[in-house]
Amino acid sequence: MSTTKFSLLVESASQSRNDSLEKAFRQYGTDVFDVWARELDVVNKHITVDPALVGEAATSYEDLGKLLVDRLRWPADAIIIAPQGSTNTKTLVRAPTAERFDVDAVCEVDLSRVEAQDPMQFFEDVGAALEGHEPQEKSRCWRINFPNKGYYIDFTPSVPLAKIPLGQRGDVQYRPETGYEATALAVVDRPSGKWKTSNPAGFAAWVNEQARRQLLVQPLQKAEAMAQRADIRPVPSQEVPLSDTLRVAIRLFKRHRCMAVRRGHITAEFKPISVIIVTLLTQCYAGLADRHRLYNHPVELLADLAVLLPAMVECHNGQYVVANPTVHGENFAERWNTDEGQRAQAFKNWCRLLVTDLTYILGASEPAEVRKRVQKTFGCEGASFPNAATQGIFTGLAPAQPRQVQPIRPGRGLA
């Protein structure tokens, strides 16, 4: 067993774990696991953002990049527009209401080719070039709303951290963690007027690296009991790609968070933000892998992630900490320490509700009742399993992911 920061967090979390989900597992044989998995898979597909809409958003942010090249007279090969956030980690989910989804895009500019020594002037120049799109100024990005579209774009100007002159790097807030220097960027921190280290590509690489680690003992096999039921199509044996298991957990838990807000269990103002959910789940997953934990079924793994999640938040000298694993010193939970405990309490309330709702789901074994409980919990009433003629085979917990928004490729006007 590897003794790592994440393995120690998992060990500590295990000592105070809630065993209600484990008790639910013991009520049934393993056959029912596939019934639960099937219905969670239906939800996972239902909450996927339409790939065509994601592609449309990608075209929009590419157009913003071309606009900067034209209006600021930048060399076309001196700018790269790339996705960050949920689109980059493949964890984008559809909201339970008609609200639009956000696409985070980073605009990386080569300092050796473009004048951007003054961070605030650089930020303002980008905003001025976006005139006509009514850009809204945020702490480190420009928000572009697209009327009558299902999305908006948070557009973050940046420069490669390595291109900042050595004499100025001492003024940059934070530094990249070891192993993530190559992808580190400097973004504008408007409150301070200085550069601040960011690493969206490094963060996505960290999530991807952990997700590839194997925690399942064996592939998800064909469920004979399911094959004999009139309302469930028989399926061939198949593997559940481990890289999807972590991402599916992130997506389902994010959707559950959204439903908790919609139902008034927590407020939108203090709800746990997505990057905290992604970070905590990924470090929990990494800690389980470091401890060589193995699971016979992905549903067991999902349940363990839910149970261990609340104890993955660190507390140092009375301060909550959810550290960015790729940027030394950045604390995603920084605002938890300035709101009189509102965000921390909302997180704890949501985690308790998540375990309660999963226990409710695992309290059923008949397919029709499982379906009812899953869809009610995740706000997906009316979702149905795709027709095998068009979808192919049951995919367990390895669904099609939303298409990853790709960086602009050379030859399309921007390098």
N, C-alpha and C positions, 0 to 999 in steps of 0.2 A: 504494500500500500504506500502511495506517495503522500508525504506530509506536506501539504501546500496550504496556502491561505484559504482556498475554497474548500479543501477537504476538512479543515478544522472548523470552518463555519457550518458545514453539513453535519459534522460530528456533534457540535454544540446544539444545532437545531434538532437533531435526532433525539437528544436527551429530554426535550420538552415537547415532543411531537403529539399531535392529536391523533389518536388511533381509531377514530370513528370510521374512516374509510377502510382501514385494514379489517375491521370487524365486518363491514359490509361485504368485502371480498370473501370472507370465510363462510358466508351463508350459501354460496353457490359454487357449482363446479366451474371448471375453466371454459366450458362450452358457451356460457352466457357472456364471457368477455367479448366474443365476436359480435354478439348482439349489441352491446354497448358501443363497440368500436364502429360498427356500421352506421349507427345513428349519429355519432359524433362526426363521422366522415361526411354525412349529408350536411350537417351544419357547417363544417369546414368549407365545403363547396359553396354553400349558400352565401357565406359571408365574403367570398372572394370578389374583389372589385373587377368589374367587366374589363377584360384585357384590352378591348378596343378603346375604352375610356382612358386607361393607363397610357396606351399608345398615343392618344390624342393629347394628353398632358405632356408627354415627352416631346411631341412636336412643338408644343407651345413654349417649352423652356429652351428648345433649340432656336426657335425664332427670336427669343429674348437675347440669346447670345449673339446672333447675327446682327441684331439691332445695335448692340454695344460696339461691335466691330465697325459698323457703318457710321454711327454717330460720334464715337470717340476716336475714330481713325486708328484703331489698334490693328496690328498685323493679324491676319486671320489665323496664323499658326501659333499665336502667342496666347491663346485663350482655350480653355477646356471647360465644357459644361458637363457635369456629372451628377447623378442622383446621390442622395444621402438619406439617412433615416429609414423609415419602414420600407420604402421601395427598394432600397439597397440590401436590406436583410431579408427581403421576401416575406415580410410580416404585415403587409398592408391589409386592412380589413374594412369591409363596408360597414358604415354606421347603421344602427337600427332605425334611424329616422332618415329624412330626406336631405340631411345636411351634407355639404360637400366634403370630399376628402382633400387632404393637403399633400402636395408633392414638394419635398425638400430638394432643392437643387443648389449645388455649389459651383460658383464661377471662379475658376482658378486661372490667375493671370501670371505670366512670366515676368518677374520683376526686371530681368535683364533686357526685356524688349518693350516694356510699358512703364511709364512714369507712375509709380505708386508708393513713393517713399513715405508720404504723409498719410497715415491710415484714414483719418477723418476726411481729408480731401478726396482720397480714393473712393471712399464710401459715398460721399456726396456726388462725385462725378458719375458714378454708376446710377444713382437715383435720378439725376438730371437726364441721363440718356434714356431712362425708362419712361420719360414724360409721354403722356398719351395713354398710358396704361394705369394711371392713377396709383402709383406705388405708395404703399403705406410703410412708414419708417418703423422698424422694430429694433430690438436691442443690438442685433448684429446682422440683420437681413432686411430685404425689401419684400413686402408681401404684395403680390399681384393678384387681384381678383379678376376673374373672367366672367362677365355677365352671361347668364344663361348656360353656363357650363357646370359640370358636376365636380369641379375641383378648383383649388387656388394654389398658387406657387409661392413658397418662401424661398427667395433668391438671395443666396449668401455670397457676397464678394470675398475673395481670398487670394492669397499668394502662397507659394511653397515656402514653408518655414526655412528651409535650407538656403533659399535665395536672399533672405534678409541679411544685410551686412553684419559681420560679426560684432562690430561696435554697437549695433542697435539691438542685438538679441537679448541683452541684459534687461531691456525694458519690456520684453514679451512676457505676458502672464502665462505661467505654467510651462512645462516642457514635455516632450513625448516620452512615453515609457520605453525602456530598452526593447529593441526589436521592432518598434513601430516608428522609427525616425524617418524612414523613406517616404511614408505617406502623410507625414504631418504637415498641416497647413497653418497659416496665420490668418485669422479673421479679425474684423474690426469690432472691438468692444466699445460701443458708443458711450456707456456711462463713464469709462475712464479715458476714452479718446486714444487708446493704445491698441497694439496688436495683442491677440490672445490665441494661444495654441488650440487647434481643433484637429480632429483626425477621423472624419467619417469613413474613409476607405479602410483605415486601420481597424475601426470598430467593427465594420462589416466582416473584415477578414477574421477577427477574433471570434465572432459569432459563428462563422462558417467553419473555422478550425475546431471549435468545441462540438459543433453539431455532427461532425464526421466521426466522432468517437463512438465506439460500439458499446451499447449497454444492454442489448437484447441477446438472450441466450440462443434463440432460434427464430427463424422466420415465422410470420403469422401464417398458420396453416388453414386449409379449407375447413370450415365448420360443418361437420356432418349434420348436426342438428338443424342448422340454418338451411341446408340444402333440401331438407325434407319438409320445410314449411311452405305453404302455398304463397305467402306474401313476401318471401325473400328469395331472390334468385340464387341458384347454386354458383359457386365461384371456384376457380382453380387455385391451387396452392401458389403462394407468391411471397416474396420478401417485402417487408416494410422498410424502405430506406431510412436508415437512422438519421440522416441529415434532415429528414422531414419531421421526425418525432419531436425535436426541440421546437422547430418552427410552428408546428401544429399546436403545441402547448402555448406558445406565445400568442398565436392568433386567437385561439379559443378563449384564453384568459383575458386578452384585450377586449374581445367582444363581451365577455361577462362583465368587465369593468364598465363598458358603455351601458349595458343593461342596468347595472346597479345605479348609475346616474339617472337613467331614464325613469326608474322606479322609485327614485327619491331616497335610496339607501345611503348614498353619498352625494355631495354637491359637485357640480362641474368645476367650480373654482378650486376645490381642494382634492380632486380625484388624482390617483397616482398617474403620472405622465408615462407615455409609452416607453421612453428610453429607460426609465427605472424598472418597468416590468421586464423589458428585454434583458437588461443587465442582471437583475436578480435571478431570473430563470436560467440564464446562460451560466452564471457562476455557480448556481446550484447544480446544474447538469454537469459542469466541469468537476465540481467537488465529488459528486457521485462517481464519476469516471475515475477520479484520482483514488478513490477508496475501493475501486474495482467492484462496484455494485453492479449486479446483473439482474435483469428482469425477464420473465417468461412471456410477458405481453405488454404492448405499449400502453394499454389502459392502466396497468399497475404503475408504470413510470409516470404517467400524467398525474395520477393520484399522489404519488410521493412528492412530485414537484409542487403540487398545491399545498400539501401538508407542511413542507419544509420552507416554503416561500417566505412567510413573515419573519422567520428568524435569520434570514440572510442579510438583513439590514444591520450594519455595524453601528456602534455607538462609542465614540471616543470623547472622554472628558465632557460628557453630557451633550455631545453634538452628534446628530444623525449623519451617517456617511454612507453613500452609495458611490463608490469610486469609479471613475472612468478608467477602465483597464488599459487604455491606450494613451492617456494624457495624465501625467503625474501631477497630482494636486487638485484636479478638477473633481468636484463633488456634485453629482447630479441631484442630491437631496439637500443642496444648500438652502433652499427656501423653506425646508422643513424646520430649520432652526430659527426662523424669524417670524413665524405665524402663530405663536403660542400653542404649538402642537396640533394645529388643525389638520395639516396634511398627513402627519404621522398617524393620527387617530383615524382619518379616513382610510388610510392604507390598511390598518389593522382591522377596521370594520369590514372592508371589502374582502380581505383574506379569510375572515371568519365566515362571511357569506358564501364565498367560493367553496369552501370545504362543506358547508351545510348543503349547498345546492348539489354538489357532486355526490354527497351521501344520499340525498333524495333520489338522484338518478340511479345510483347503485342499489337502491332499495327495491328496484323492480327487475324482473327477469323475463316477463312476457314481452315479445317484440313490440306489440301495439302500445303497451304501457310505457316501455322504455322510450319509444319514439315520442310519445306525448310529453313525457317529463323532460327529455332533452330539448325538444323544440320550445317548450315553455320557458325553460331556464335560459336559453340563449336568444329568445325572442325571434324564433324562426318558424312560427306556426305557418303551416302551409308548404314548407319546404318538402321536397320529395326526392327519393332516390332516382337518379337518372336512368332512363331506359337503356338496357344493356346493348340494344342495337346501335345506339349512338355513342354511348359512353365506353362500351367494352366490358371491363371486368370490375368487380368490387375492389376498391383500392385501399381498404382498411384505413390506416392513418397515414397514407402516402398520397394525398390528393394533388391535383394539378395546382401549382402555385400561380399567383398573379405574375404576368410577364414582367421580368426585371427591366426597368428602364435603363437603357444602355447609354453610356457616354457618347457624345458626338464623335463619329469616326472621321479620320482624315479623309479628305476628298469631298466632304460635304460643306466646305466653307470654313469650318473650324477644326483645329487639330485636337 
